[in-house]
Amino acid sequence: MCDRGSNDAFSFRRSGLAASVFSACLLMCAGEVWSFEVQTDNPDIAMRFDNTIRANAAWRVGSRKSNRANNPAWDESDSLFDSGDMISKRLDLVTEFDFTYRKDYGFRVSSSLWYDDAYGDKSRSNPKLPGANYTNNDFTSYVKRYYHGPSGEFLDSFVWGNFKIGDTDLAVKFGRHALLWGEAVFGTASGNSVAFDMAPSDGQKQAISPGANAKELTLPIHQLTGTWQLTDNFSISGQYTYEWRPSRLPEGGTYFGIADAIVIGPNWANRSTNGVPGGNIPRADFIKGDSGDKGLALKWRPDFMQDGNFGIYARRFANKTPIWAANTFLAPGPMSRTVFPSDISLWGVSFGSTIWANAVGAEISHRHNTPLNMNPGSVTSAAKGFEGPRGDTWHALVNTTTLFNLTDYWSSASLVLELTYQKLDKITSNSNFYKSVQTTPAACTLDAIVKGCSTNEAYHLAVLFSPVWTQVFNQTDLTGQIVYQTGLKGNAPTTGIVEGGTVFSSSISANYANVNIITLGYTTYWGKTKSFGATSLAGPFVTANGAPAVYGDRANVSLTYTRTF
């Protein structure tokens, strides 16, 4: 039924019959109970088998604006679906198996399957613009697998053990799993956290599959991790990775693609006509980061703060998030590739506690030799592995979580606020490639912010408000959610914060018997755009600062059903 693929994943044979069987199996599973404790005669052994099925339907409700669709940089993503079209008809199945022996040893294996009938084999571009970033508008096998399917992959696959060493306790995990340190809550804060790129993330699934949980969105890697509890108040944690995997971002030509030429999927770095180069630049294989990430964390809970803790962190790692796109004109000819830089070091401190009934978290960290924002394609030599600009940066975040009790308006509610900050310390190499108002390349002399040029400092705010109404109907609770995220000021020296880039989403979920959840959601985007008088063959178009501005006409409504077994 399935073939082994690369990256320890498996993919179903792509046929109409396979897709139909896959969909039917998922739907039939919705009527069966698959979650259970596996009973054995041995009291030392515990086994659990859990499944989550999720069906998602989503529609584009934002009307396409011509001054966006005329931009050849992202017309394929903007043209793929019209207003009112379904942008997702997706089914997901996540399966988890846990084995425990005497509560001291065990292993865990999990997997994910998916199929999305909204995506086919073809991309779509503005008919007034010649060529495409996919040869003959045919999605590559990478895009077909992760967007259309049916396909799947293994997630966790690790063993674990708890050991006594004198009066101390040591907990160890070995195998493919994910690990994140620190206090960050939102994604933008995670990009400025001590946990930055500790594990790759699945931004593709996050964009196209509302309701996916953290276990699915954080991709595991082969590593050895452990925590040594030396005293009741002091512990040491460590990490060493044996594998490097890239984060998955929305690919060019898909609905949430920010640029048609990125990241891994497209054939061409700029537009191709029927696969004939004609001066266009084809894509080459991306340059991987190194494995062998190392990390050390010390946590201290002082006696005078029973509900508080301090952390100190040191890491050396490779980027899992791409930041450079480099060109070369060496033999055999022009090529473009995505680059994942290595040899980045970080130190940081954290604090977490409860202050006046509010949970509070804070971090400050410093990165050395971190990749900086680069002019696209500005590196034209293979020297030093297509290195772009590097530098040192400061990062900080603070968040609060407040819980509200029963009122006339809700049964309970929570409010999360998180402020993120990033600052350039210094540029250490290749400053002439740095796209910023400091180095003032030609692209940044006027209207630098809207052109995506970095500033010395950048601030971001995220807000989440979630009220809960219990037993509104028989065995049914309702949960609302309002999320507002915006770049307050400045474009980050690295990535993640763009001035004016805003995402607003709201949803209402009905939870029946803690097993069935139905969620209706709406998401819209806006940001800084400007027309500089540029005109393509299709007409005038605007320049946009970051993903939320690019998505300005791609508002969407989603309906998601989730059931756990």
KEKOL-359057 format. One record per residue (C-alpha): x, y, z. Coordinates in nm, 4 decimals. Example, Ala and Ser with C-alpha at 12.3 -4.5 7.8 and 13.67 -1.06 7.14 Angstrom:
KEKOL-359057
1.2300:-0.4500:0.7800
1.3670:-0.1060:0.7140
end
This chain:
KEKOL-359057
0.0000:0.0000:0.0000
0.2874:0.2421:0.0662
0.6398:0.3063:-0.0521
0.9350:0.4071:0.1582
1.0500:0.7596:0.0783
1.3323:0.9876:0.1755
1.3785:1.1416:0.5195
1.2429:0.8333:0.6965
0.8983:0.9094:0.5597
0.6531:0.7075:0.3599
0.4289:0.8183:0.0774
0.1282:0.6494:-0.0796
0.1347:0.5713:-0.4482
-0.0268:0.8605:-0.6225
-0.3385:0.7285:-0.7935
-0.7064:0.8095:-0.7883
-0.7781:0.4712:-0.6317
-0.5217:0.5255:-0.3547
-0.6640:0.8690:-0.2795
-1.0189:0.7334:-0.2649
-0.9202:0.4439:-0.0385
-0.7251:0.6769:0.1892
-1.0192:0.9180:0.2223
-1.2682:0.6386:0.2815
-1.0509:0.4849:0.5517
-1.0275:0.8126:0.7361
-1.4008:0.8710:0.7208
-1.4803:0.5192:0.8395
-1.2395:0.5638:1.1278
-1.4492:0.8556:1.2500
-1.7141:0.6063:1.3557
-1.4828:0.3723:1.5442
-1.3108:0.3940:1.8803
-0.9383:0.3495:1.8268
-0.7986:0.4932:2.1495
-0.7410:0.2418:2.4250
-0.5071:0.1116:2.6895
-0.3587:-0.2172:2.5698
-0.4233:-0.4642:2.8519
-0.1502:-0.7116:2.9492
-0.1023:-0.9661:3.2272
0.2170:-0.7890:3.3321
0.1489:-0.5018:3.5773
0.4900:-0.3509:3.4940
0.3895:-0.2882:3.1326
0.1580:-0.0110:3.0110
0.0733:0.0527:2.6456
-0.1471:0.3184:2.4882
-0.2700:0.3652:2.1305
-0.4177:0.7070:2.0379
-0.5497:0.8531:1.7149
-0.6662:1.1962:1.6070
-0.8565:1.2543:1.2861
-0.9028:1.6047:1.1499
-1.1089:1.7165:0.8504
-1.0590:2.0725:0.7329
-1.2490:2.2771:0.4755
-1.1463:2.6352:0.3969
-1.2537:2.8987:0.1468
-1.0906:3.2098:0.0105
-1.3119:3.5075:0.0898
-1.0696:3.7842:-0.0034
-1.1199:3.9177:-0.3560
-0.8055:3.9170:-0.5658
-0.6676:4.2670:-0.6218
-0.5135:4.3310:-0.9609
-0.2252:4.5364:-0.8213
-0.1217:4.2235:-0.6279
-0.1962:3.9603:-0.8918
0.0048:4.1621:-1.1461
0.3227:4.1226:-0.9412
0.5294:3.8439:-1.1061
0.6953:3.7757:-0.7698
0.3810:3.6120:-0.6269
0.1124:3.5997:-0.8961
0.1100:3.2176:-0.8964
0.0225:3.1961:-0.5275
-0.2375:3.4708:-0.5619
-0.3899:3.3177:-0.8772
-0.4163:2.9570:-0.7589
-0.7655:3.0043:-0.6089
-1.0364:3.2584:-0.6835
-1.2579:3.4235:-0.4239
-1.5102:3.1654:-0.3024
-1.2902:2.8696:-0.4032
-1.2056:2.6002:-0.1519
-0.8391:2.6381:-0.0588
-0.8432:2.3267:0.1591
-1.0304:1.9967:0.1493
-0.7901:1.8188:0.3784
-0.7946:1.5059:0.5911
-0.5279:1.4331:0.8543
-0.4737:1.1306:1.0747
-0.2188:1.1336:1.3576
-0.1419:0.8012:1.5282
0.0538:0.7647:1.8535
0.1774:0.4555:2.0379
0.3420:0.4674:2.3822
0.5044:0.1775:2.5683
0.6105:0.2063:2.9343
0.7913:-0.0428:3.1574
0.7697:0.0154:3.5341
0.7243:0.3862:3.4593
1.1032:0.4054:3.4186
1.1648:0.2991:3.0581
0.9735:0.3082:2.7343
0.9446:0.4155:2.3769
0.7133:0.6230:2.1609
0.6239:0.6064:1.7906
0.3883:0.8419:1.6078
0.2965:0.9108:1.2468
0.0930:1.1483:1.0346
-0.1111:1.0869:0.7180
-0.2766:1.3502:0.5003
-0.4687:1.4139:0.1799
-0.5942:1.7460:0.0371
-0.8313:1.7330:-0.2589
-0.8195:2.1118:-0.3058
-0.4700:2.0789:-0.4500
-0.4052:1.9113:-0.7824
-0.0945:1.8620:-0.9899
-0.0905:2.2042:-1.1538
0.0065:2.5515:-1.0401
-0.1686:2.8537:-1.1849
-0.0342:3.1934:-1.2855
-0.1707:3.5239:-1.4075
-0.2626:3.4518:-1.7719
-0.1300:3.7946:-1.8690
0.2172:3.7025:-1.7458
0.4312:3.4609:-1.9511
0.5942:3.1557:-1.8008
0.5927:3.0240:-1.4450
0.8254:2.9130:-1.1658
0.7106:2.5547:-1.2234
0.7933:2.3948:-1.5568
0.4729:2.3769:-1.7620
0.2874:2.4853:-1.4458
0.3344:2.1327:-1.3115
0.3944:2.1179:-0.9356
0.7110:1.9309:-0.8440
0.6923:1.5982:-0.6589
0.7868:1.7736:-0.3337
0.4862:2.0078:-0.3517
0.2519:1.7332:-0.4680
0.3497:1.5190:-0.1738
0.3145:1.7729:0.1053
0.0114:1.9602:-0.0291
-0.1948:1.7131:-0.2298
-0.0981:1.3644:-0.1183
-0.2120:1.1189:-0.0133
0.1105:1.0901:0.1818
0.2509:1.0620:0.5296
0.5554:1.0447:0.7511
0.6760:0.9156:1.0836
0.6997:1.1766:1.3570
0.8358:1.0655:1.6958
1.0421:0.7475:1.7221
1.2476:0.7446:2.0413
1.3299:0.5483:2.3540
1.3461:0.7013:2.7010
1.4610:0.6101:3.0475
1.4641:0.7428:3.4029
1.7677:0.6527:3.6142
1.8749:0.6972:3.9750
2.2323:0.8211:4.0262
2.2853:0.8341:4.4011
2.0271:1.0780:4.5332
1.9781:1.2378:4.1927
1.7475:1.1634:3.8988
1.8459:1.1468:3.5308
1.5881:1.1416:3.2482
1.7163:1.0606:2.8964
1.5617:1.0423:2.5476
1.7322:0.9026:2.2367
1.5889:0.8966:1.8864
1.3705:1.1249:1.6807
1.1913:1.3762:1.9028
1.1529:1.7498:1.9511
1.2838:1.9704:2.2284
1.2181:2.3381:2.3012
1.3512:2.5459:2.5905
1.2497:2.8844:2.7248
0.9363:3.0870:2.7863
0.8101:3.1842:2.4379
0.4415:3.1378:2.3551
0.3803:3.2662:2.0002
0.5707:3.1780:1.6846
0.7280:3.5197:1.6379
0.8536:3.5106:1.9958
0.9929:3.1606:1.9352
1.1968:3.3118:1.6525
1.3531:3.5424:1.9121
1.3783:3.2889:2.1933
1.6596:3.0834:2.3429
1.4855:2.7942:2.1621
1.5255:2.9486:1.8153
1.5652:2.6643:1.5628
1.6150:2.3959:1.8295
1.3729:2.1972:1.6183
1.2417:2.2507:1.2654
0.8789:2.3579:1.2328
0.6102:2.2586:0.9844
0.4907:2.5978:0.8631
0.3259:2.4302:0.5637
0.0854:2.2336:0.7828
0.0326:2.5301:1.0134
-0.0826:2.7424:0.7183
-0.3057:2.4902:0.5446
-0.4360:2.2791:0.8332
-0.6010:2.4845:1.1101
-0.6266:2.2846:1.4290
-0.2931:2.1081:1.3947
-0.1371:2.0847:1.7404
0.2159:2.1529:1.8575
0.3117:1.7854:1.8300
0.2471:1.7998:1.4555
0.3920:2.1451:1.3927
0.7279:2.0805:1.5619
0.9233:1.8337:1.3497
1.1356:1.5821:1.5449
1.5039:1.5188:1.4735
1.7433:1.2418:1.5787
1.9061:1.3547:1.9008
2.0147:1.2678:2.2519
1.8593:1.4850:2.5223
1.8444:1.4619:2.8970
1.7736:1.6371:3.2252
1.9727:1.5693:3.5418
1.7861:1.6769:3.8558
2.0764:1.7336:4.0953
1.8687:1.8787:4.3799
1.5072:1.9741:4.4337
1.5967:2.3256:4.3176
1.8635:2.2731:4.0496
1.8803:2.0807:3.7210
2.1018:2.0539:3.4125
1.9606:1.9750:3.0646
2.1535:1.8934:2.7492
2.1023:1.8339:2.3765
2.3127:1.6823:2.0994
2.1648:1.6262:1.7519
2.2613:1.3585:1.4999
2.0457:1.4940:1.2187
1.9654:1.8176:1.0405
1.6201:1.8810:0.8906
1.4854:2.2023:0.7370
1.1719:2.3771:0.8549
0.8899:2.3633:0.6037
0.7590:2.6952:0.4819
0.4703:2.7560:0.2399
0.6087:2.6826:-0.1052
0.5923:2.9241:-0.3965
0.2771:2.8820:-0.6054
0.0726:2.7455:-0.3137
-0.1980:2.9592:-0.1551
0.0182:3.0762:0.1334
0.3384:3.1107:-0.0653
0.4991:3.4474:0.0034
0.7059:3.4398:-0.3177
0.6706:3.2101:-0.6175
1.0429:3.1309:-0.6319
1.0828:2.9894:-0.2779
1.1600:2.7683:-0.0890
1.2451:2.4161:-0.2088
0.9630:2.3189:-0.4449
0.9802:2.5458:-0.7556
1.1941:2.4575:-1.0580
1.2952:2.8134:-1.1370
1.4219:3.1079:-0.9357
1.2541:3.3362:-1.1873
0.9974:3.2768:-1.4536
1.0461:3.0038:-1.7129
0.8530:2.9616:-2.0383
0.7715:2.5948:-2.0918
1.0928:2.4937:-1.9237
1.3170:2.6766:-2.1691
1.5758:2.8775:-1.9710
1.6152:3.1725:-2.2072
1.8175:3.3681:-1.9518
1.6136:3.2472:-1.6526
1.7840:3.0960:-1.3477
1.6957:2.7356:-1.2500
1.6986:2.6194:-0.8909
1.9740:2.3978:-0.7544
1.9597:2.1726:-0.4484
1.9560:2.3699:-0.1260
2.2677:2.3909:0.0918
2.1962:2.2015:0.4126
2.2891:2.3032:0.7620
2.5252:2.0910:0.9681
2.4115:1.8315:1.2201
2.5660:1.8193:1.5642
2.3770:2.0974:1.7425
2.4848:2.1280:2.1054
2.2937:2.2835:2.3931
2.3185:2.3181:2.7695
2.0561:2.4610:3.0072
2.0734:2.5237:3.3817
1.7473:2.5737:3.5751
1.7275:2.7042:3.9316
1.4201:2.7370:4.1503
1.5215:2.9367:4.4597
1.3631:2.8643:4.7957
1.2315:3.2190:4.8206
1.0350:3.1694:4.4938
0.8486:2.8418:4.5132
0.6604:2.9141:4.1914
0.9464:3.0813:4.0056
1.2565:2.9698:3.8196
1.5639:3.1094:3.6449
1.7363:2.9592:3.3421
2.0768:2.9983:3.1770
2.1307:2.8635:2.8240
2.4198:2.8074:2.5833
2.3790:2.6629:2.2341
2.5664:2.6123:1.9064
2.3476:2.5207:1.6112
2.2596:2.5405:1.2424
1.9613:2.7257:1.1004
1.6602:2.5121:1.0199
1.4849:2.8186:0.8770
1.6122:2.9407:0.5386
1.7183:3.3040:0.5209
1.9472:3.3308:0.2185
1.8776:3.2711:-0.1497
2.2094:3.2787:-0.3352
2.2882:3.2834:-0.7085
2.5994:3.1680:-0.8881
2.7047:3.2127:-1.2482
2.9751:2.9478:-1.2402
2.9759:2.6458:-1.4701
2.7614:2.4744:-1.5789
2.5580:2.7962:-1.5784
2.3406:3.0258:-1.3679
2.1865:2.8518:-1.0673
1.9991:2.9647:-0.7554
1.9767:2.7847:-0.4258
1.8363:2.8215:-0.0764
2.1019:2.8334:0.1960
2.0721:2.7174:0.5574
2.3633:2.8709:0.7549
2.5529:2.6825:1.0266
2.7919:2.7675:1.3122
2.5612:3.0003:1.5062
2.6091:3.0368:1.8802
2.3670:3.1673:2.1425
2.3583:3.2383:2.5130
2.0559:3.3510:2.7087
1.8729:3.3775:3.0387
1.5076:3.3252:3.1277
1.2703:3.3903:3.4133
0.9299:3.2424:3.4860
0.7020:3.3000:3.7825
0.3587:3.4048:3.9042
0.3185:3.7717:3.9878
-0.0129:3.9013:4.1258
-0.1926:3.5888:3.9966
-0.0447:3.6370:3.6476
0.1930:3.3846:3.4931
0.4942:3.5798:3.3682
0.7775:3.4690:3.1403
1.0781:3.6630:3.0123
1.3962:3.5992:2.8151
1.7057:3.7823:2.6959
1.9452:3.6186:2.4503
2.2409:3.7065:2.2294
2.3303:3.5361:1.9019
2.6761:3.5364:1.7470
2.7442:3.4762:1.3767
2.3733:3.4670:1.3007
2.2547:3.5186:0.9390
2.1156:3.8629:0.8595
1.8611:3.9864:0.6062
2.0121:3.9671:0.2570
1.9358:4.1261:-0.0773
1.7835:3.8340:-0.2754
2.0369:3.6731:-0.5048
2.3116:3.9181:-0.4133
2.5743:3.6494:-0.3478
2.7170:3.5511:-0.6844
3.0124:3.3355:-0.5821
3.0393:2.9859:-0.4390
3.3154:3.1036:-0.2051
3.2432:3.0130:0.1576
2.9286:2.8242:0.0601
2.7305:3.1180:-0.0767
2.7664:3.3092:0.2476
2.5432:3.6097:0.2995
2.5739:3.8727:0.5740
2.6355:3.7620:0.9305
2.6294:3.9451:1.2597
2.5516:3.9539:1.6293
2.2001:4.0299:1.7536
2.0116:4.0823:2.0795
1.6690:3.9266:2.1389
1.4176:3.9668:2.4205
1.0594:3.8742:2.5041
0.8163:3.9103:2.7909
0.4720:3.7541:2.8238
0.1889:3.7345:3.0727
-0.1018:3.4952:3.1054
-0.4061:3.6035:3.3072
-0.6942:3.3723:3.3981
-1.0447:3.5061:3.4620
-1.3050:3.3262:3.6717
-1.6800:3.2961:3.6187
-1.8574:3.6192:3.5209
-2.1852:3.7092:3.3528
-2.0017:3.6931:3.0182
-1.8113:3.3610:3.0366
-1.7463:3.0573:3.2542
-1.3747:3.1262:3.2423
-1.1311:3.3071:3.0148
-0.7611:3.3588:2.9536
-0.5617:3.6493:2.8141
-0.2058:3.6109:2.6823
0.0101:3.9118:2.5937
0.3599:3.8806:2.4480
0.6020:4.1553:2.3451
0.9079:4.0647:2.1380
1.2179:4.2725:2.0676
1.5164:4.2320:1.8350
1.8243:4.4543:1.7961
2.1333:4.4457:1.5768
2.4550:4.4397:1.7785
2.7062:4.4440:1.4928
2.7698:4.3138:1.1420
3.0597:4.0693:1.1386
3.0915:3.9671:0.7712
2.9661:4.0451:0.4203
2.8122:4.3762:0.5222
2.7789:4.4751:0.1548
2.5062:4.2087:0.1178
2.3043:4.3255:0.4199
1.9649:4.4637:0.3182
1.9141:4.7425:0.5700
1.8796:5.1123:0.6291
2.2225:5.1017:0.7984
2.4195:4.9830:0.4965
2.1912:5.1788:0.2580
2.2086:4.9639:-0.0550
2.0309:5.1123:-0.3527
1.7105:4.9248:-0.2702
1.6905:5.0890:0.0738
1.7569:5.4548:0.0019
1.3847:5.5450:-0.0138
1.0792:5.3821:0.1495
1.3088:5.1316:0.3180
1.0429:4.9746:0.5431
0.7977:4.8803:0.2700
1.0872:4.7377:0.0656
1.1709:4.4968:0.3470
1.4958:4.6655:0.4555
1.6044:4.5869:0.8105
1.6197:4.8492:1.0837
1.8437:4.8536:1.3883
1.5560:4.7546:1.6199
1.2176:4.5843:1.5795
0.9189:4.5259:1.8101
0.6270:4.2805:1.7831
0.3061:4.2372:1.9855
0.0855:3.9278:2.0092
-0.2471:3.9002:2.1937
-0.4662:3.5967:2.2529
-0.8044:3.6163:2.4297
-0.9977:3.2948:2.4838
-1.3323:3.2800:2.6715
-1.4947:2.9470:2.7599
-1.8639:2.8704:2.8132
-1.9202:2.5316:2.9777
-2.2213:2.3072:2.9258
-2.3931:2.5418:2.6822
-2.5584:2.2303:2.5416
-2.5644:1.8749:2.6701
-2.1992:1.7699:2.7234
-2.0919:2.0607:2.4995
-1.8540:2.3435:2.5869
-1.7886:2.6439:2.3648
-1.4467:2.8107:2.3363
-1.3825:3.1366:2.1593
-1.0451:3.2622:2.0428
-0.9306:3.5998:1.9178
-0.5684:3.6407:1.8069
-0.4048:3.9682:1.7058
-0.0379:3.9835:1.6051
0.1362:4.2886:1.4627
0.4795:4.4298:1.3935
0.4800:4.7496:1.6001
0.7950:4.9113:1.4689
1.0904:4.8194:1.2508
1.1929:4.5267:1.0324
1.4032:4.2650:1.2120
1.7765:4.2398:1.1313
1.7238:3.8642:1.0917
1.3664:3.7449:1.0295
1.0251:3.7296:1.1947
0.9246:4.0918:1.2590
0.8026:4.3247:0.9837
0.6638:4.6682:1.0605
0.2881:4.6843:1.0096
0.2600:4.3135:0.9279
-0.0633:4.2088:1.1014
-0.2606:3.8867:1.1348
-0.6080:3.8804:1.2882
-0.8033:3.5607:1.3454
-1.1143:3.4660:1.5379
-1.2801:3.1316:1.5937
-1.5477:2.9509:1.7911
-1.5153:2.5829:1.8869
-1.7761:2.3379:2.0136
-1.6345:2.0517:2.2186
-1.8699:1.7581:2.2648
-1.7802:1.5065:2.5370
-1.4091:1.6009:2.5082
-1.3877:1.3858:2.1971
-1.5493:1.5749:1.9081
-1.4495:1.9353:1.8295
-1.5929:2.1546:1.5536
-1.4234:2.4904:1.4891
-1.5324:2.7772:1.2658
-1.2593:3.0335:1.2028
-1.1824:3.3496:1.0072
-0.8369:3.4915:0.9320
-0.7361:3.8121:0.7582
-0.4056:3.9914:0.6990
-0.2730:4.3381:0.6245
0.0555:4.5252:0.6125
0.2530:4.8025:0.4460
0.2323:4.8183:0.0663
0.3181:5.0834:-0.1886
0.3135:5.1327:-0.5614
0.6477:5.2544:-0.6942
0.5227:5.2888:-1.0498
0.6432:4.9410:-1.1447
0.4482:4.7725:-1.4239
0.4542:4.4137:-1.5463
0.3009:4.2881:-1.8694
-0.0207:4.2450:-1.6689
-0.0212:4.6023:-1.5389
0.0860:4.8094:-1.2345
0.1666:4.6268:-0.9130
0.2540:4.7016:-0.5517
0.5506:4.6124:-0.3335
0.4643:4.4539:0.0031
0.6558:4.4297:0.3307
0.6457:4.0712:0.4530
0.3985:3.7845:0.4423
0.0952:3.9573:0.6041
0.1163:4.2381:0.3465
0.1497:3.9879:0.0614
-0.1566:3.8015:0.1965
-0.3620:4.1227:0.2031
-0.6235:3.9851:-0.0377
-0.6181:3.6244:0.0868
-0.8565:3.6323:0.3833
-1.0123:3.2915:0.4460
-1.2814:3.1065:0.6403
-1.2243:2.7546:0.7715
-1.4379:2.4774:0.9195
-1.2519:2.2038:1.1059
-1.3719:1.8804:1.2650
-1.1393:1.6993:1.5053
-1.1975:1.3738:1.6844
-0.9655:1.1881:1.9194
-0.9756:0.8108:1.9552
end
